[in-house]
């Protein structure tokens, strides 16, 4: 696999991971409207998992630009 193809695959995987993380945040938010307290806590956990994924993606994006 040449360098150009590898870069395209990394970009595609990054976009896919970002979409999954955003979907986790949205799904967790909709779970928070359930009447059961346990579902609300699980929804919060799902949102935090999505947020952690977004933060990891931002770290990986900014890593080459730091000293």
HTML snippet that shows the backbone in 3Dmol.js (N, CA, C, O; Angstrom):
<script src="https://3Dmol.org/build/3Dmol-min.js"></script>
<div id="view" style="width:600px;height:400px;position:relative"></div>
<script>
const pdb = `
ATOM      1  N   UNK A   1       0.851  -1.165   0.000  1.00  0.00           N
ATOM      2  CA  UNK A   1       0.000   0.000   0.000  1.00  0.00           C
ATOM      3  C   UNK A   1       0.906   1.241   0.000  1.00  0.00           C
ATOM      4  O   UNK A   1       1.793   1.372   0.844  1.00  0.00           O
ATOM      5  N   UNK A   2       0.677   2.118  -0.929  1.00  0.00           N
ATOM      6  CA  UNK A   2       1.536   3.303  -1.005  1.00  0.00           C
ATOM      7  C   UNK A   2       1.068   4.375  -0.010  1.00  0.00           C
ATOM      8  O   UNK A   2       0.034   4.234   0.644  1.00  0.00           O
ATOM      9  N   UNK A   3       1.849   5.432   0.081  1.00  0.00           N
ATOM     10  CA  UNK A   3       1.608   6.480   1.076  1.00  0.00           C
ATOM     11  C   UNK A   3       0.306   7.225   0.826  1.00  0.00           C
ATOM     12  O   UNK A   3      -0.388   7.589   1.775  1.00  0.00           O
ATOM     13  N   UNK A   4      -0.034   7.456  -0.429  1.00  0.00           N
ATOM     14  CA  UNK A   4      -1.258   8.176  -0.783  1.00  0.00           C
ATOM     15  C   UNK A   4      -2.493   7.385  -0.349  1.00  0.00           C
ATOM     16  O   UNK A   4      -3.424   7.950   0.225  1.00  0.00           O
ATOM     17  N   UNK A   5      -2.499   6.101  -0.620  1.00  0.00           N
ATOM     18  CA  UNK A   5      -3.636   5.261  -0.252  1.00  0.00           C
ATOM     19  C   UNK A   5      -3.764   5.168   1.262  1.00  0.00           C
ATOM     20  O   UNK A   5      -4.874   5.198   1.794  1.00  0.00           O
ATOM     21  N   UNK A   6      -2.639   5.055   1.956  1.00  0.00           N
ATOM     22  CA  UNK A   6      -2.658   4.982   3.410  1.00  0.00           C
ATOM     23  C   UNK A   6      -3.242   6.255   4.014  1.00  0.00           C
ATOM     24  O   UNK A   6      -4.002   6.189   4.980  1.00  0.00           O
ATOM     25  N   UNK A   7      -2.898   7.403   3.459  1.00  0.00           N
ATOM     26  CA  UNK A   7      -3.439   8.663   3.958  1.00  0.00           C
ATOM     27  C   UNK A   7      -4.949   8.743   3.732  1.00  0.00           C
ATOM     28  O   UNK A   7      -5.684   9.208   4.603  1.00  0.00           O
ATOM     29  N   UNK A   8      -5.408   8.293   2.570  1.00  0.00           N
ATOM     30  CA  UNK A   8      -6.848   8.296   2.282  1.00  0.00           C
ATOM     31  C   UNK A   8      -7.615   7.370   3.232  1.00  0.00           C
ATOM     32  O   UNK A   8      -8.716   7.698   3.674  1.00  0.00           O
ATOM     33  N   UNK A   9      -7.029   6.220   3.541  1.00  0.00           N
ATOM     34  CA  UNK A   9      -7.681   5.285   4.458  1.00  0.00           C
ATOM     35  C   UNK A   9      -7.757   5.888   5.856  1.00  0.00           C
ATOM     36  O   UNK A   9      -8.780   5.751   6.526  1.00  0.00           O
ATOM     37  N   UNK A  10      -6.689   6.557   6.313  1.00  0.00           N
ATOM     38  CA  UNK A  10      -6.703   7.200   7.625  1.00  0.00           C
ATOM     39  C   UNK A  10      -7.767   8.288   7.700  1.00  0.00           C
ATOM     40  O   UNK A  10      -8.454   8.420   8.713  1.00  0.00           O
ATOM     41  N   UNK A  11      -7.902   9.062   6.637  1.00  0.00           N
ATOM     42  CA  UNK A  11      -8.919  10.123   6.621  1.00  0.00           C
ATOM     43  C   UNK A  11     -10.321   9.513   6.663  1.00  0.00           C
ATOM     44  O   UNK A  11     -11.188   9.992   7.394  1.00  0.00           O
ATOM     45  N   UNK A  12     -10.538   8.459   5.878  1.00  0.00           N
ATOM     46  CA  UNK A  12     -11.851   7.812   5.859  1.00  0.00           C
ATOM     47  C   UNK A  12     -12.191   7.216   7.219  1.00  0.00           C
ATOM     48  O   UNK A  12     -13.328   7.327   7.679  1.00  0.00           O
ATOM     49  N   UNK A  13     -11.214   6.583   7.866  1.00  0.00           N
ATOM     50  CA  UNK A  13     -11.465   6.018   9.194  1.00  0.00           C
ATOM     51  C   UNK A  13     -11.706   7.111  10.234  1.00  0.00           C
ATOM     52  O   UNK A  13     -12.518   6.933  11.142  1.00  0.00           O
ATOM     53  N   UNK A  14     -11.014   8.226  10.108  1.00  0.00           N
ATOM     54  CA  UNK A  14     -11.238   9.338  11.024  1.00  0.00           C
ATOM     55  C   UNK A  14     -12.632   9.920  10.888  1.00  0.00           C
ATOM     56  O   UNK A  14     -13.287  10.221  11.885  1.00  0.00           O
ATOM     57  N   UNK A  15     -13.081  10.079   9.658  1.00  0.00           N
ATOM     58  CA  UNK A  15     -14.437  10.597   9.429  1.00  0.00           C
ATOM     59  C   UNK A  15     -15.483   9.624   9.962  1.00  0.00           C
ATOM     60  O   UNK A  15     -16.469  10.035  10.573  1.00  0.00           O
ATOM     61  N   UNK A  16     -15.263   8.333   9.729  1.00  0.00           N
ATOM     62  CA  UNK A  16     -16.193   7.324  10.226  1.00  0.00           C
ATOM     63  C   UNK A  16     -16.230   7.322  11.755  1.00  0.00           C
ATOM     64  O   UNK A  16     -17.303   7.234  12.350  1.00  0.00           O
ATOM     65  N   UNK A  17     -15.067   7.418  12.384  1.00  0.00           N
ATOM     66  CA  UNK A  17     -15.014   7.447  13.849  1.00  0.00           C
ATOM     67  C   UNK A  17     -15.699   8.698  14.396  1.00  0.00           C
ATOM     68  O   UNK A  17     -16.388   8.627  15.413  1.00  0.00           O
ATOM     69  N   UNK A  18     -15.519   9.837  13.736  1.00  0.00           N
ATOM     70  CA  UNK A  18     -16.170  11.073  14.178  1.00  0.00           C
ATOM     71  C   UNK A  18     -17.691  10.947  14.079  1.00  0.00           C
ATOM     72  O   UNK A  18     -18.409  11.388  14.977  1.00  0.00           O
ATOM     73  N   UNK A  19     -18.174  10.358  13.015  1.00  0.00           N
ATOM     74  CA  UNK A  19     -19.617  10.178  12.866  1.00  0.00           C
ATOM     75  C   UNK A  19     -20.174   9.235  13.925  1.00  0.00           C
ATOM     76  O   UNK A  19     -21.265   9.464  14.447  1.00  0.00           O
ATOM     77  N   UNK A  20     -19.438   8.180  14.244  1.00  0.00           N
ATOM     78  CA  UNK A  20     -19.883   7.249  15.287  1.00  0.00           C
ATOM     79  C   UNK A  20     -19.926   7.954  16.643  1.00  0.00           C
ATOM     80  O   UNK A  20     -20.871   7.765  17.409  1.00  0.00           O
ATOM     81  N   UNK A  21     -18.918   8.760  16.940  1.00  0.00           N
ATOM     82  CA  UNK A  21     -18.884   9.478  18.222  1.00  0.00           C
ATOM     83  C   UNK A  21     -20.022  10.487  18.322  1.00  0.00           C
ATOM     84  O   UNK A  21     -20.646  10.617  19.375  1.00  0.00           O
ATOM     85  N   UNK A  22     -20.290  11.188  17.251  1.00  0.00           N
ATOM     86  CA  UNK A  22     -21.404  12.140  17.257  1.00  0.00           C
ATOM     87  C   UNK A  22     -22.727  11.400  17.422  1.00  0.00           C
ATOM     88  O   UNK A  22     -23.622  11.869  18.125  1.00  0.00           O
ATOM     89  N   UNK A  23     -22.849  10.250  16.776  1.00  0.00           N
ATOM     90  CA  UNK A  23     -24.066   9.444  16.929  1.00  0.00           C
ATOM     91  C   UNK A  23     -24.228   8.966  18.367  1.00  0.00           C
ATOM     92  O   UNK A  23     -25.347   8.917  18.876  1.00  0.00           O
ATOM     93  N   UNK A  24     -23.127   8.615  19.028  1.00  0.00           N
ATOM     94  CA  UNK A  24     -23.211   8.203  20.430  1.00  0.00           C
ATOM     95  C   UNK A  24     -23.714   9.335  21.314  1.00  0.00           C
ATOM     96  O   UNK A  24     -24.513   9.108  22.223  1.00  0.00           O
ATOM     97  N   UNK A  25     -23.258  10.533  21.056  1.00  0.00           N
ATOM     98  CA  UNK A  25     -23.716  11.682  21.845  1.00  0.00           C
ATOM     99  C   UNK A  25     -25.213  11.907  21.624  1.00  0.00           C
ATOM    100  O   UNK A  25     -25.949  12.158  22.577  1.00  0.00           O
ATOM    101  N   UNK A  26     -25.658  11.818  20.391  1.00  0.00           N
ATOM    102  CA  UNK A  26     -27.082  12.037  20.084  1.00  0.00           C
ATOM    103  C   UNK A  26     -27.941  10.933  20.681  1.00  0.00           C
ATOM    104  O   UNK A  26     -28.997  11.213  21.248  1.00  0.00           O
ATOM    105  N   UNK A  27     -27.505   9.687  20.562  1.00  0.00           N
ATOM    106  CA  UNK A  27     -28.272   8.562  21.111  1.00  0.00           C
ATOM    107  C   UNK A  27     -28.329   8.664  22.636  1.00  0.00           C
ATOM    108  O   UNK A  27     -29.380   8.432  23.233  1.00  0.00           O
ATOM    109  N   UNK A  28     -27.222   9.003  23.256  1.00  0.00           N
ATOM    110  CA  UNK A  28     -27.207   9.158  24.708  1.00  0.00           C
ATOM    111  C   UNK A  28     -28.117  10.275  25.174  1.00  0.00           C
ATOM    112  O   UNK A  28     -28.749  10.171  26.225  1.00  0.00           O
ATOM    113  N   UNK A  29     -28.186  11.344  24.395  1.00  0.00           N
ATOM    114  CA  UNK A  29     -29.073  12.456  24.746  1.00  0.00           C
ATOM    115  C   UNK A  29     -30.536  12.031  24.694  1.00  0.00           C
ATOM    116  O   UNK A  29     -31.326  12.401  25.562  1.00  0.00           O
ATOM    117  N   UNK A  30     -30.893  11.256  23.677  1.00  0.00           N
ATOM    118  CA  UNK A  30     -32.285  10.820  23.560  1.00  0.00           C
ATOM    119  C   UNK A  30     -32.624   9.789  24.639  1.00  0.00           C
ATOM    120  O   UNK A  30     -33.786   9.669  25.027  1.00  0.00           O
ATOM    121  N   UNK A  31     -31.628   9.045  25.128  1.00  0.00           N
ATOM    122  CA  UNK A  31     -31.879   8.099  26.214  1.00  0.00           C
ATOM    123  C   UNK A  31     -32.135   8.825  27.529  1.00  0.00           C
ATOM    124  O   UNK A  31     -32.765   8.265  28.426  1.00  0.00           O
ATOM    125  N   UNK A  32     -31.665  10.044  27.657  1.00  0.00           N
ATOM    126  CA  UNK A  32     -31.851  10.806  28.885  1.00  0.00           C
ATOM    127  C   UNK A  32     -33.287  11.214  29.125  1.00  0.00           C
ATOM    128  O   UNK A  32     -33.633  11.587  30.245  1.00  0.00           O
ATOM    129  N   UNK A  33     -34.131  11.158  28.116  1.00  0.00           N
ATOM    130  CA  UNK A  33     -35.525  11.557  28.261  1.00  0.00           C
ATOM    131  C   UNK A  33     -36.416  10.418  28.727  1.00  0.00           C
ATOM    132  O   UNK A  33     -37.625  10.599  28.870  1.00  0.00           O
ATOM    133  N   UNK A  34     -35.834   9.239  28.967  1.00  0.00           N
ATOM    134  CA  UNK A  34     -36.621   8.120  29.470  1.00  0.00           C
ATOM    135  C   UNK A  34     -37.040   8.432  30.915  1.00  0.00           C
ATOM    136  O   UNK A  34     -36.384   9.213  31.604  1.00  0.00           O
ATOM    137  N   UNK A  35     -38.123   7.822  31.355  1.00  0.00           N
ATOM    138  CA  UNK A  35     -38.631   8.117  32.689  1.00  0.00           C
ATOM    139  C   UNK A  35     -37.843   7.410  33.791  1.00  0.00           C
ATOM    140  O   UNK A  35     -37.899   7.816  34.952  1.00  0.00           O
ATOM    141  N   UNK A  36     -37.118   6.369  33.437  1.00  0.00           N
ATOM    142  CA  UNK A  36     -36.368   5.605  34.426  1.00  0.00           C
ATOM    143  C   UNK A  36     -35.013   6.260  34.698  1.00  0.00           C
ATOM    144  O   UNK A  36     -34.332   6.691  33.767  1.00  0.00           O
ATOM    145  N   UNK A  37     -34.628   6.334  35.954  1.00  0.00           N
ATOM    146  CA  UNK A  37     -33.356   6.958  36.330  1.00  0.00           C
ATOM    147  C   UNK A  37     -32.167   6.162  35.800  1.00  0.00           C
ATOM    148  O   UNK A  37     -31.145   6.740  35.429  1.00  0.00           O
ATOM    149  N   UNK A  38     -32.301   4.837  35.765  1.00  0.00           N
ATOM    150  CA  UNK A  38     -31.204   3.999  35.275  1.00  0.00           C
ATOM    151  C   UNK A  38     -30.932   4.279  33.802  1.00  0.00           C
ATOM    152  O   UNK A  38     -29.775   4.340  33.388  1.00  0.00           O
ATOM    153  N   UNK A  39     -31.971   4.447  33.019  1.00  0.00           N
ATOM    154  CA  UNK A  39     -31.793   4.764  31.603  1.00  0.00           C
ATOM    155  C   UNK A  39     -31.123   6.110  31.425  1.00  0.00           C
ATOM    156  O   UNK A  39     -30.329   6.291  30.501  1.00  0.00           O
ATOM    157  N   UNK A  40     -31.430   7.058  32.298  1.00  0.00           N
ATOM    158  CA  UNK A  40     -30.804   8.372  32.223  1.00  0.00           C
ATOM    159  C   UNK A  40     -29.313   8.305  32.506  1.00  0.00           C
ATOM    160  O   UNK A  40     -28.516   8.983  31.856  1.00  0.00           O
ATOM    161  N   UNK A  41     -28.938   7.479  33.485  1.00  0.00           N
ATOM    162  CA  UNK A  41     -27.519   7.332  33.811  1.00  0.00           C
ATOM    163  C   UNK A  41     -26.789   6.612  32.691  1.00  0.00           C
ATOM    164  O   UNK A  41     -25.662   6.972  32.351  1.00  0.00           O
ATOM    165  N   UNK A  42     -27.418   5.602  32.117  1.00  0.00           N
ATOM    166  CA  UNK A  42     -26.807   4.903  30.980  1.00  0.00           C
ATOM    167  C   UNK A  42     -26.658   5.866  29.800  1.00  0.00           C
ATOM    168  O   UNK A  42     -25.640   5.853  29.108  1.00  0.00           O
ATOM    169  N   UNK A  43     -27.668   6.693  29.573  1.00  0.00           N
ATOM    170  CA  UNK A  43     -27.584   7.693  28.505  1.00  0.00           C
ATOM    171  C   UNK A  43     -26.440   8.666  28.721  1.00  0.00           C
ATOM    172  O   UNK A  43     -25.750   9.042  27.774  1.00  0.00           O
ATOM    173  N   UNK A  44     -26.238   9.073  29.964  1.00  0.00           N
ATOM    174  CA  UNK A  44     -25.114   9.958  30.286  1.00  0.00           C
ATOM    175  C   UNK A  44     -23.789   9.263  30.013  1.00  0.00           C
ATOM    176  O   UNK A  44     -22.856   9.883  29.502  1.00  0.00           O
ATOM    177  N   UNK A  45     -23.699   7.991  30.347  1.00  0.00           N
ATOM    178  CA  UNK A  45     -22.487   7.229  30.071  1.00  0.00           C
ATOM    179  C   UNK A  45     -22.208   7.131  28.584  1.00  0.00           C
ATOM    180  O   UNK A  45     -21.057   7.233  28.157  1.00  0.00           O
ATOM    181  N   UNK A  46     -23.247   6.934  27.795  1.00  0.00           N
ATOM    182  CA  UNK A  46     -23.085   6.853  26.339  1.00  0.00           C
ATOM    183  C   UNK A  46     -22.620   8.198  25.791  1.00  0.00           C
ATOM    184  O   UNK A  46     -21.765   8.253  24.907  1.00  0.00           O
ATOM    185  N   UNK A  47     -23.183   9.277  26.318  1.00  0.00           N
ATOM    186  CA  UNK A  47     -22.753  10.613  25.894  1.00  0.00           C
ATOM    187  C   UNK A  47     -21.292  10.862  26.242  1.00  0.00           C
ATOM    188  O   UNK A  47     -20.547  11.411  25.430  1.00  0.00           O
ATOM    189  N   UNK A  48     -20.878  10.468  27.431  1.00  0.00           N
ATOM    190  CA  UNK A  48     -19.494  10.662  27.844  1.00  0.00           C
ATOM    191  C   UNK A  48     -18.540   9.817  27.009  1.00  0.00           C
ATOM    192  O   UNK A  48     -17.426  10.249  26.717  1.00  0.00           O
ATOM    193  N   UNK A  49     -18.963   8.625  26.624  1.00  0.00           N
ATOM    194  CA  UNK A  49     -18.154   7.790  25.739  1.00  0.00           C
ATOM    195  C   UNK A  49     -17.970   8.459  24.377  1.00  0.00           C
ATOM    196  O   UNK A  49     -16.870   8.459  23.824  1.00  0.00           O
ATOM    197  N   UNK A  50     -19.043   9.026  23.844  1.00  0.00           N
ATOM    198  CA  UNK A  50     -18.940   9.753  22.583  1.00  0.00           C
ATOM    199  C   UNK A  50     -18.058  10.982  22.697  1.00  0.00           C
ATOM    200  O   UNK A  50     -17.285  11.277  21.786  1.00  0.00           O
ATOM    201  N   UNK A  51     -18.166  11.702  23.804  1.00  0.00           N
ATOM    202  CA  UNK A  51     -17.327  12.874  24.025  1.00  0.00           C
ATOM    203  C   UNK A  51     -15.861  12.486  24.142  1.00  0.00           C
ATOM    204  O   UNK A  51     -14.992  13.177  23.610  1.00  0.00           O
ATOM    205  N   UNK A  52     -15.579  11.388  24.832  1.00  0.00           N
ATOM    206  CA  UNK A  52     -14.194  10.910  24.954  1.00  0.00           C
ATOM    207  C   UNK A  52     -13.634  10.554  23.576  1.00  0.00           C
ATOM    208  O   UNK A  52     -12.472  10.836  23.284  1.00  0.00           O
ATOM    209  N   UNK A  53     -14.449   9.942  22.744  1.00  0.00           N
ATOM    210  CA  UNK A  53     -14.009   9.612  21.391  1.00  0.00           C
ATOM    211  C   UNK A  53     -13.689  10.855  20.574  1.00  0.00           C
ATOM    212  O   UNK A  53     -12.703  10.883  19.838  1.00  0.00           O
ATOM    213  N   UNK A  54     -14.518  11.875  20.703  1.00  0.00           N
ATOM    214  CA  UNK A  54     -14.274  13.124  19.968  1.00  0.00           C
ATOM    215  C   UNK A  54     -12.985  13.779  20.452  1.00  0.00           C
ATOM    216  O   UNK A  54     -12.209  14.297  19.649  1.00  0.00           O
ATOM    217  N   UNK A  55     -12.756  13.757  21.766  1.00  0.00           N
ATOM    218  CA  UNK A  55     -11.532  14.342  22.308  1.00  0.00           C
ATOM    219  C   UNK A  55     -10.287  13.585  21.853  1.00  0.00           C
ATOM    220  O   UNK A  55      -9.254  14.198  21.586  1.00  0.00           O
ATOM    221  N   UNK A  56     -10.375  12.267  21.764  1.00  0.00           N
ATOM    222  CA  UNK A  56      -9.246  11.473  21.263  1.00  0.00           C
ATOM    223  C   UNK A  56      -8.975  11.807  19.798  1.00  0.00           C
ATOM    224  O   UNK A  56      -7.819  11.924  19.391  1.00  0.00           O
ATOM    225  N   UNK A  57     -10.026  11.958  19.015  1.00  0.00           N
ATOM    226  CA  UNK A  57      -9.844  12.318  17.608  1.00  0.00           C
ATOM    227  C   UNK A  57      -9.201  13.698  17.466  1.00  0.00           C
ATOM    228  O   UNK A  57      -8.344  13.898  16.605  1.00  0.00           O
ATOM    229  N   UNK A  58      -9.611  14.647  18.304  1.00  0.00           N
ATOM    230  CA  UNK A  58      -8.990  15.969  18.275  1.00  0.00           C
ATOM    231  C   UNK A  58      -7.518  15.904  18.671  1.00  0.00           C
ATOM    232  O   UNK A  58      -6.686  16.599  18.087  1.00  0.00           O
ATOM    233  N   UNK A  59      -7.194  15.072  19.662  1.00  0.00           N
ATOM    234  CA  UNK A  59      -5.801  14.908  20.074  1.00  0.00           C
ATOM    235  C   UNK A  59      -4.971  14.327  18.930  1.00  0.00           C
ATOM    236  O   UNK A  59      -3.874  14.807  18.645  1.00  0.00           O
ATOM    237  N   UNK A  60      -5.499  13.295  18.279  1.00  0.00           N
ATOM    238  CA  UNK A  60      -4.760  12.677  17.184  1.00  0.00           C
ATOM    239  C   UNK A  60      -4.600  13.625  15.994  1.00  0.00           C
ATOM    240  O   UNK A  60      -3.597  13.569  15.282  1.00  0.00           O
ATOM    241  N   UNK A  61      -5.580  14.486  15.782  1.00  0.00           N
ATOM    242  CA  UNK A  61      -5.490  15.451  14.695  1.00  0.00           C
ATOM    243  C   UNK A  61      -4.417  16.505  14.979  1.00  0.00           C
ATOM    244  O   UNK A  61      -3.666  16.885  14.081  1.00  0.00           O
ATOM    245  N   UNK A  62      -4.346  16.977  16.234  1.00  0.00           N
ATOM    246  CA  UNK A  62      -3.434  18.055  16.595  1.00  0.00           C
ATOM    247  C   UNK A  62      -2.020  17.576  16.927  1.00  0.00           C
ATOM    248  O   UNK A  62      -1.101  18.391  17.010  1.00  0.00           O
ATOM    249  N   UNK A  63      -1.833  16.288  17.116  1.00  0.00           N
ATOM    250  CA  UNK A  63      -0.534  15.754  17.531  1.00  0.00           C
ATOM    251  C   UNK A  63       0.615  16.126  16.587  1.00  0.00           C
ATOM    252  O   UNK A  63       1.684  16.489  17.078  1.00  0.00           O
ATOM    253  N   UNK A  64       0.454  16.058  15.256  1.00  0.00           N
ATOM    254  CA  UNK A  64       1.583  16.420  14.387  1.00  0.00           C
ATOM    255  C   UNK A  64       1.937  17.905  14.409  1.00  0.00           C
ATOM    256  O   UNK A  64       3.034  18.283  14.000  1.00  0.00           O
ATOM    257  N   UNK A  65       1.036  18.738  14.874  1.00  0.00           N
ATOM    258  CA  UNK A  65       1.261  20.182  14.842  1.00  0.00           C
ATOM    259  C   UNK A  65       1.849  20.739  16.131  1.00  0.00           C
ATOM    260  O   UNK A  65       2.108  21.939  16.225  1.00  0.00           O
ATOM    261  N   UNK A  66       2.066  19.866  17.141  1.00  0.00           N
ATOM    262  CA  UNK A  66       2.656  20.329  18.394  1.00  0.00           C
ATOM    263  C   UNK A  66       4.165  20.159  18.353  1.00  0.00           C
ATOM    264  O   UNK A  66       4.698  19.421  17.524  1.00  0.00           O
ATOM    265  N   UNK A  67       4.839  20.844  19.247  1.00  0.00           N
ATOM    266  CA  UNK A  67       6.307  20.798  19.257  1.00  0.00           C
ATOM    267  C   UNK A  67       6.841  19.526  19.810  1.00  0.00           C
ATOM    268  O   UNK A  67       8.057  19.345  19.881  1.00  0.00           O
TER     269      UNK A  67
END
`;
const viewer = $3Dmol.createViewer("view");
viewer.addModel(pdb, "pdb");
viewer.setStyle({}, {cartoon: {color: "spectrum"}});
viewer.zoomTo();
viewer.render();
</script>
